[in-house]
Amino acid sequence: MKKRKLNEDNEEGGGDEWLLTYGDLMTQLVCFFVLIVAFSSLNIE
């Protein structure tokens, strides 16, 4: 019986897990800056 490899997903073109993490980080940064702008007060005189 042939043994299966532990990292079989990397053989099939995987390995872009960092892209999901990067996308999550960018989404959180955009949300943070949107909240900063939304809660800031503008003094227009």
N, C-alpha and C positions, 0 to 999 in steps of 0.2 A: 504494500500500500504506500502511495506517495504522500509525503508530509506536505502540509500546506504552509506557505510562508505567512508570517505574522503581518507584514506590511504589503498585503496583496493589492491594496488600493493604489499605492504609489506606482505599481507596475502598469496600471491602466490609464495613466495620464493624470493622476491626482497630484497632490502636492501644492495646490493653490489655497491651502487653508488660511494662509496669511492674508489673502485677499478679503475673506469674510471678516476677519478681525479688523483689517484696515478700514473697510466699509463701515463697520460698527463704530469705530473711533471717529471717523469723519462725521457720521450722523450725530453722534453725541456732541461733538464740537459745534456743529451748526445749531443744534438745539440750545446749547449753552449760550451762544452769542445772540440768538433770537430772543431768549429770555432776558439777557442783559439789556438789549435794545428796548424790549417791551416794558421793562420796569424802570427804565431811565426816564427822568423828567426833562422835558424841553422847556427852556425859558425863552419864549418868543415875545419880545416887547416891541 
